[in-house]
Amino acid sequence: MENKNKKIKILVTGCVGFIGFHVCNFLTNKGFHVIGIDNINTYYDIKLKKDRLKILNLRKNFNFHKVDISDSLKLKKVFKKEKFEYVLHFAAQAGVRFSIYNPKVYFKSNVEGFFNMINLSLEKKIKHFIFASSSSVYGDQKNFPLKENFNTDKPKSFYAATKKSNEVMAYSYSSIYGMKNTALRFFTLYGPFGRPDMAIFKFTDSISKNKKIELFNNGNHLRDFTHIDTFLLLVEKLIMKPGKKKNPFNVFNIGNGKSEKLIKFINLIEENLKKKSKIIKKPLQRGDVIKTHSSVDKIIKYLLLKNKPITKDLKQGIKEYVNWYKSYYSK
Ligand SMILES: NC(=O)c1ccc[n+]([C@@H]2O[C@H](COP(=O)([O-])OP(=O)(O)OC[C@H]3O[C@@H](n4cnc5c(N)ncnc54)[C@H](O)[C@@H]3O)[C@@H](O)[C@H]2O)c1
């Protein structure tokens, strides 16, 4: 444990979600004092969330508060009691497809909840407010790789619209109040303890149970699959490097910098499960973008990295995921 970090308190919202959990795990291991907030909603199996929390609760330097970020009074109490210096805001209603049928839930958590978070962070003079945006803000583009300065005015889903609105709100708070805000556009993060609503889980689960898998856009989707460890490699450096006074707002892609065909992804899962998939081809779904492929040049330059921050390639990442799936779901 690194002693210098002991005194640094960081709030992580969405702490029992996939990304939040890994970040809390990483930061507590590094010796930071982490305060976690989550409402443990039932969007997906809460056993997974409870198991993640069990792991975090083993740490002396982790404190959990079950709070809904749309409840500003409860949230205010946590800010007052815990007095943290940094905020990593990951709590949100995730998922593109669910937002087509349930936009209100997205408004409550991703717009109202986001406002509460940024506003309290301003009031409490948080040193750096970092939040989860999404690659979905790019919509369908013609040019690749996707760069942070591309136009993001045409979201294809309401989920993407809420993330875009977060970026715009944060930009305004930076420009009005000089608040140091950073938006992270995540590109399909995956890894152990991953979300059951995401493709990697659905495919692994169905193939292993000999069930059919639905392949939208006839399998012609291209995705920038990013291992969670790639983000963990960057997160501490990012926290400790807020924007400068002159330029307090930042936006970065968090990606692998490579686009892979969904079918390759499925083949790797099949190889690791030693089973063949039964595919039902379906047309493109409303809200889905066809291709994502991040440029990671901006973050490399900003954090003065020597190389692309890649930890595991897709082959290694899927092998690790399938092994985790087998051991977790066989219990
Ligand atoms: N995983 C990805 O590939 C990906 C890609 C792009 C963006 N993101 C964004 O990153 C963040 C984390 O994503 P994730 O994959 O870990 O999702 P997740 O659903 O696993 O985690 C989100 C957590 O937030 C909590 N939450 C939701 N609404 C809340 C509320 N109103 N109050 C308190 N807690 C609430 C949920 O209970 C959940 O535990 C989200 O903002 C998501 O939109 C993720």
Ligand as a Chemical Component Dictionary entry (heavy atoms), coordinates in Angstrom:
data_LIG
# 
_chem_comp.id                   LIG 
_chem_comp.type                 NON-POLYMER 
_chem_comp.pdbx_formal_charge   0 
_chem_comp.three_letter_code    LIG 
# 
loop_
_chem_comp_atom.comp_id 
_chem_comp_atom.atom_id 
_chem_comp_atom.alt_atom_id 
_chem_comp_atom.type_symbol 
_chem_comp_atom.charge 
_chem_comp_atom.model_Cartn_x 
_chem_comp_atom.model_Cartn_y 
_chem_comp_atom.model_Cartn_z 
_chem_comp_atom.pdbx_ordinal 
LIG N1  N1  N 0  -19.052 -0.357 -19.876 1  
LIG C1  C1  C 0  -18.934 0.358  -20.983 2  
LIG O1  O1  O 0  -18.475 -0.152 -21.996 3  
LIG C2  C2  C 0  -19.342 1.808  -21.045 4  
LIG C3  C3  C 0  -19.241 2.460  -22.293 5  
LIG C4  C4  C 0  -19.578 3.795  -22.359 6  
LIG C5  C5  C 0  -19.972 4.477  -21.228 7  
LIG N2  N2  N 1  -20.082 3.830  -20.034 8  
LIG C6  C6  C 0  -20.503 4.606  -18.857 9  
LIG O2  O2  O 0  -19.638 4.318  -17.773 10 
LIG C7  C7  C 0  -20.347 4.325  -16.538 11 
LIG C8  C8  C 0  -20.210 3.007  -15.830 12 
LIG O3  O3  O 0  -20.686 1.976  -16.688 13 
LIG P1  P1  P 0  -20.742 0.460  -16.249 14 
LIG O4  O4  O 0  -20.469 -0.344 -17.461 15 
LIG O5  O5  O -1 -19.902 0.250  -15.039 16 
LIG O6  O6  O 0  -22.297 0.321  -15.897 17 
LIG P2  P2  P 0  -23.020 -0.333 -14.639 18 
LIG O7  O7  O 0  -24.478 -0.307 -14.932 19 
LIG O8  O8  O 0  -22.390 -1.634 -14.321 20 
LIG O9  O9  O 0  -22.693 0.691  -13.471 21 
LIG C9  C9  C 0  -23.453 1.822  -13.167 22 
LIG C10 C10 C 0  -23.768 1.796  -11.678 23 
LIG O10 O10 O 0  -24.464 3.009  -11.367 24 
LIG C11 C11 C 0  -25.508 2.708  -10.475 25 
LIG N3  N3  N 0  -26.547 3.723  -10.655 26 
LIG C12 C12 C 0  -27.351 3.912  -11.722 27 
LIG N4  N4  N 0  -28.197 4.928  -11.510 28 
LIG C13 C13 C 0  -27.920 5.405  -10.275 29 
LIG C14 C14 C 0  -28.456 6.436  -9.464  30 
LIG N5  N5  N 0  -29.481 7.177  -9.879  31 
LIG N6  N6  N 0  -27.920 6.656  -8.232  32 
LIG C15 C15 C 0  -26.882 5.892  -7.785  33 
LIG N7  N7  N 0  -26.342 4.889  -8.484  34 
LIG C16 C16 C 0  -26.854 4.647  -9.723  35 
LIG C17 C17 C 0  -25.976 1.314  -10.849 36 
LIG O11 O11 O 0  -26.619 0.644  -9.768  37 
LIG C18 C18 C 0  -24.689 0.641  -11.288 38 
LIG O12 O12 O 0  -24.117 -0.110 -10.219 39 
LIG C19 C19 C 0  -21.793 4.689  -16.914 40 
LIG O13 O13 O 0  -21.938 6.084  -16.776 41 
LIG C20 C20 C 0  -21.910 4.285  -18.351 42 
LIG O14 O14 O 0  -22.894 5.001  -19.021 43 
LIG C21 C21 C 0  -19.778 2.509  -19.926 44 
# 
loop_
_chem_comp_bond.comp_id 
_chem_comp_bond.atom_id_1 
_chem_comp_bond.atom_id_2 
_chem_comp_bond.value_order 
_chem_comp_bond.pdbx_ordinal 
LIG N1  C1  SING 1  
LIG C1  O1  DOUB 2  
LIG C1  C2  SING 3  
LIG C2  C3  SING 4  
LIG C2  C21 DOUB 5  
LIG C3  C4  DOUB 6  
LIG C4  C5  SING 7  
LIG C5  N2  DOUB 8  
LIG N2  C6  SING 9  
LIG N2  C21 SING 10 
LIG C6  O2  SING 11 
LIG C6  C20 SING 12 
LIG O2  C7  SING 13 
LIG C7  C8  SING 14 
LIG C7  C19 SING 15 
LIG C8  O3  SING 16 
LIG O3  P1  SING 17 
LIG P1  O4  DOUB 18 
LIG P1  O5  SING 19 
LIG P1  O6  SING 20 
LIG O6  P2  SING 21 
LIG P2  O7  DOUB 22 
LIG P2  O8  SING 23 
LIG P2  O9  SING 24 
LIG O9  C9  SING 25 
LIG C9  C10 SING 26 
LIG C10 O10 SING 27 
LIG C10 C18 SING 28 
LIG O10 C11 SING 29 
LIG C11 N3  SING 30 
LIG C11 C17 SING 31 
LIG N3  C12 SING 32 
LIG N3  C16 SING 33 
LIG C12 N4  DOUB 34 
LIG N4  C13 SING 35 
LIG C13 C14 SING 36 
LIG C13 C16 DOUB 37 
LIG C14 N5  SING 38 
LIG C14 N6  DOUB 39 
LIG N6  C15 SING 40 
LIG C15 N7  DOUB 41 
LIG N7  C16 SING 42 
LIG C17 O11 SING 43 
LIG C17 C18 SING 44 
LIG C18 O12 SING 45 
LIG C19 O13 SING 46 
LIG C19 C20 SING 47 
LIG C20 O14 SING 48 
# 
